């Protein structure tokens, strides 16, 4: 989904980046469930902490200097015009759980999916509110 048309300010850009990241993460997590029975399968996840840290740094920069600077990390690259390139990484905790208990592994993946969906929904609702306010001001 192309969300860049919704970017009108720095906060909207952050919200769009969160939505894009969570969309990408959802695909990875669903893949983890769909392929768990394949031989030699290794569960992956996106670098959530790296992404979060990048946003925190960007928000700090925005508060100090009124400019948004999104810095790439090892596994998360911010595209200039649109999008995020998030490199999936091995989820070692999930891999250990998969080997110990498939049921608990599935519960973990579902829990991550629910948390991810909540983050996406909050960002989408905040973006929707910002767009409504921007339209009513005009």
N, C-alpha and C positions, 0 to 999 in steps of 0.2 A: 504494500500500500504506500503510495507517495503522500507523505505528510508534510513535505517541505512547503507546500503552498499555504499552510496554516501558520508558518513562522512570521510573526510580525514584530517580535521583540526578543530580547535575550531569555526571558523566563519561558516564553513559548518555545524557543529553540531547545531549552533544557527538557521541557516536557515532551517534545517530539522525539528527542534522543532517547528518553526513558521508554517511550512507547516502542520505538524501533528496536531497542535492546531487548525488551521483554518479548516482542514478537519473535526475534531470533532465538531467544532462550527457550521459548515454548516449543519450537521445532526440535531443538536438541533434546529436550526432556521427553517429548512424545516419542522420539526415535529411541531413546533409552528403554522405553517400555516395549515398543514394537519389536525391537531386535534382541531383547534380553535372552531369548532361547537359542540364538545363533551361536555356533561354536566360535570360541575365541573372541566373543563380544567384549568390548571394553566401554563402560559408560562414560559419557562426556558431560561437561557442563560449560557454561561460559564463565569468564572470570568476573564474577559479581563484585567481589571486593575491589578489584582494579577499577571497574566501571564506577562504583560508588565513590572511591577515593578521587577519581578524576572529576566527578561532579562536585565533590566537596571543595576541591582546589579551585575549580571554575567559579563556584559560588563565592568563595572567599575573595577571589580576584575581582569579581563583579562588585562585591560590597565595598572593597577598598578603592577600586579605580574606575568603577562604572563601565567595565568592559568585560566581555565574556571570552575567556580563553580556554578552549578545550584541548588538553594535552593528551597525546597518544601514550599508551602503555605497551608493554610487551605483547599483550593479547587483545587489546582494544584499540582500534584505529578510527578516528573521526574523519569522515570525508568532508571536504570543503563545501561542496554544494549540497550534498544530502547523504544521509545514511551513516551507518556504522559498520565497520568490518570487525566482527568479534570472532577471534579464533577459538574454537572449542578446545578445552583442556581435559585431560584425564581426571575423572572424579574418583580419587583413590578411596575415599570413604564409601562411596556407592559400590565400587568394585569389591571391597572387602565384604560389604553387606550382601551383595549378590552371591558371593561364594558361601556365605554362612546361612542366609535365609532369604529365599526368593520372595516370600510374602512381605517381609520387612523391607526388602529392596523396593518392591512395588509401592508400598505405603510411603516410603521416602520420596520416590519420584512424584507421587500424587501430591504429597505435601509441598514439594517444591513447585509443582505446577499451580497449586492453589495460591501460594504466596506470590508467585510470578503474576498470576492473573489479577490478584488484588493490586499489586503495584501498577500493572498496566491500566487497570480500571480507574484508579485514583488519578494517575497522570492524564488519562483521557478526559475524565470529568473536569479536572482543573483546567486543561486546555480548552475544553468546551466553554467553561465559564469565562475564561479570558477572552475568547473569541466573541462571546455574547456581549461582554462589557465593551470591547473595542467597537463592535457594531453599533451599540446604543450611544456611544460617545460621538459618533460621526454625525 
